[in-house]
């Protein structure tokens, strides 16, 4: 409501009129679907030569014979390392889209923010969000679909308790890197810890705070879906040298902007629309079964009344 009552006159320039001469400071477009994508940052990424990655394994890994030296002259065991005839091959998956920008828009309305740059930025962010989702949920190479049967843990009473997390650690015990969980699952685990009087410690990574359990960071990711009030918590060991989980990408792409991502100009059509092909090539490989475990069917909606 105006401060000037009926019959009163202005004694100074008013705000509304003054704003006609002022320039508003404008932000770039915001996109609420953008997340930190911690999984992509925490994985070790392996460049491929031709889009194919073969994981070779020891066929007789439990049958290798060795002997502890003794003072007698007994005959030493003979052994050899056999290989599987053909290891599993992983092929890169493509996340693609074509961005269309009218040249009139980019020519006339690119100050203070370049329209093509912002259109590309937001589209690339969306593609990278889809990349992280595929790393977790892809039917062929996604983490959830590559957990070996012996490394799937069920919570004792549905809730993610410290005991359940310890059980998961007992499966992936060789240099576990981090837990990966939906924020609601992390909150549910936090409530179970509070109820038991064992609040988790925190650690700083990438300038952000993360809860930990047994010193292992619990990393939030909204790509682990919550369905009917239940979700999954993953535990990973990462790195090729650790026989863990590795991300795969194609280097040296035409129009490469970042790891595995390229942007190529496709031309301008007869409607004066410029098109850009945006492609991201990636995949993921689990090198050994004990590099990945999951706590399944975690209930995230249980709350407590504290007296």
N, C-alpha and C positions, 0 to 999 in steps of 0.2 A: 504494500500500500504506500502511496506517495506521501512524503513528509509535508508537502505543500497542500494546505487546506484550500477549499473553494474561496475564491476572492483574494487569496494571497498571490503575490508576484515573486518571481525569482530575483534574488539579489546577487547570484553568482551562477556560473555555468553548471548545469546539472550533469549527473553521471551518465544518463542515457545519451545526451547530446555529445558529451565528451568522448564517449566510446567510439563515435564515428570517425575520430581521428587517431585512435589507438590501434596498435597491432597486438592481437592476442598471441601469446606464446603457445604454440601447438606441439603436442607430442606426436611421436610416430604412432601408428595404429597398434593397439594392444590386443593380445590374443590369449584368452584365459586358458586355452588348452595346452599352452606351453608348460612343460615341466623341466626339472633339472636334468632328467635322463641320466641318473647316477650309474645305471647298469652299463651304459655305453662308455662312461668314463673309467669304470673300474675293470672292465675286461681288457685283456691283452689282445691286440689286433695283429693278425698275421696277413701280410700281403701275398696274393697268389699270382702265379705266372700266367695262367690261362683259365681262371675261373673254376678250377677243380682242386679239391683238397682230399687226399687219400690218407686215412688213418690205418696204419699197419700195426698188427699186434703179434706177441709171443704166444705160439700155439700150445707149447708144453710148459707153461710158466710154473706149474707146481711140480714138474717132473725133473727139474734140473738137480743133478747130484754133485755135492761137494763133500770134502772131508776135512776135519780139523787135524792138523799135523800131529803125529805122535812119534815116539822114539823108535818104534819098530819099523820093519821094512815091508809092511803090508801093501798090497797092490792098491793104487789110487783109483777112485771111480772114474768112469768115462762118461761124458755127457756132451750134448750139443743143444743149441737153441734153434727150435723150429719156428717157422712163420706161418701165419694163415695164408692160404693160397691167394686171396684177393681181399684187401681191406675195404672198409666202407668208404665210399666216395661222397663228398659233400659238394654240391654245386651252388654257386652264388644265386641268390634270389634278387630280382629287380623290383624296386618300388619306383613307379614312373607316374608322371602327369605332364600335361601340356598346359602351360600358362598363356592366356591370351590377354593382350593389353592393346587398347585402341590407341593408335599413334596420336590422335587429337588430344586424348587425355594426357598422355605422357609429354606432349609438346607444350600444352597450355597450363597444366596444373602440377608442375613439378617443383614449385618453390613454396615453402622452404624445404620440403621433403621430396626427393625424387620418386615419382610414382612407380617406375619400373623396379627400382631398388627395393621399395617397400613391398611391392607385389611378390617379388622373388623371395625376399626375406621371410615373409609369412608363409609362403608356399613351402619353402625349404624346411621351416620349422615343423610344419604339418607332416612332411615326408619323414623327418627324423623321429617324430613321435610315433609314426606308423612303423618305422624300423625297429624301435625298442619293443613295440607290441609284438612284432613278428619274432623277435629274438626269444620272447617268452612263450607265445601262443601258437606259432606256426606249426601246422600239422606234421611237417616233415622234420624240421630241425629245431623247433622251439624247445626251450628248457623243460617245460611241463610235459612234453611228449617224448622226452628222452631220458627220463628217470628209470633206472633199472628196477625191477620188482623188489629186490632185496633192500632198496634204499628209499622205500616209501613207508612213512611212519604215520600212524593214526593217533590222534590225541586220546588220552584215557577217558576223559569225560566231555570231549567236544571243545573245551576251552584251551587256548595255548598257554600251558603252564610252564614254569621253569623246568619241571621234570621232562616234559615233552621236548623242550629245546635241547636238554641234555641228551635225550635219546637220539635226536637228530645229529648232534655233534658226535655221538658214538659211532654213527655210520660214516660220516664224512670227517674223520678224525685226522687225516694226514694234511696238515697245513690248511685248515679251512680259512677261506678269505673273508666272506661276509654272508650274512643272511639277506634275503630279499623278500619284502613283504608289503602288502597294501597298508597304507597309513591306518586304516581301521583295525587291521590285524595287529599292528604294532601297539596301538592304543589298548587293544584287548589284552595283549601280553603285559603291558605296563600295569593294567589293573590287577592282573593276577600276581604280579610282583609286589604291588602295594599291599594287597590283601595278606601276603605272607611276610611282609616286613623286609623284603630284599629288593629295594629300588635299584634298577640297573644303573651302572655308571655310564658316563658319556665320553665321546671322543670327538675331536675336531678334525674334519677332512674337507678339503676344498673350501675352507672358510665357513663351514656349516657344522652344526652339532648333530651327532647321531647317538641314539641309545646303543648300548652294547650288552652282550650276554657272554660271560666267561671271556671277556676281552675281545669278542668278535663283533664288529659293527652290524647293526640291524638297519639296512638301507631301505627307505621307502620308495615304492613304485606303484603307481595307480594302474599299471597294465596287468597286474595280478588281480583278476576280477573278483568281485564279491557277488556270489549268486545265492539267493535264498538265505542270506545271512551267513554264508560260509565262504572261506577263501583258503589259499595255500601259502605256506612259507617255505622258501627255497634256501638251501645252503650250498655254496659253491666253493670249490678250489679253482683258482684261475692260473693260466700260464702254460705254455707248451713245455717248458723245462720241468714243471711240477706235474706233468701229465694231467692237467686240469681242463678247464673250459677255455676255449679261445674263440674270439671273433674273427671272421674272415672278410676280406674286402679286396677289390680289384684296384691296383694302383695305376697311375699314368694314363688316366682316361682323357679323352679329348674334352676340353672345356672343364677340367677338374677344378673344383673350388675348395674341396676338403676331402678327407679320407673316404674314398669310394663314391663321392658325389660329383656329378658333372651337370653343367648348364650349357645348352647349345641353342644358338639362335636358329630358328627354322625358316625365317623369312616373313614377308608381309604379303597378305593376300589382297584381292581386289576390293575388299571392304575396308582397307587401311588398318587391319588388325595384325599386330606383330605377335608371333608365337615363339615360345621358348620351351624346349624339351628339358625337363628336369629328371635325372635318373640317379638312383642310389642303389649300388650293388653290395649286398652283404649276405652273410650266413653265419652259422655258429656250429662248432663241433665240440662234443664231449669226448675227450680222449680216452678216459677210463671210467668204468662204472662208478667207482668210489669217489669221483670228482663232483658228484651232484646228488643231493638228497632232497626230499620234500616232506613236510608235515602237512598232511592233507585234511580237508574238511574241518578247518578251524572255525569255530563259532566266534563271531566278532560282536555280538549284541548282548553279552551278559554283563550286567552291572551289579554293584553292591551298595548297600546302605551301611555307612560307617557310623557307629555310635560314639 
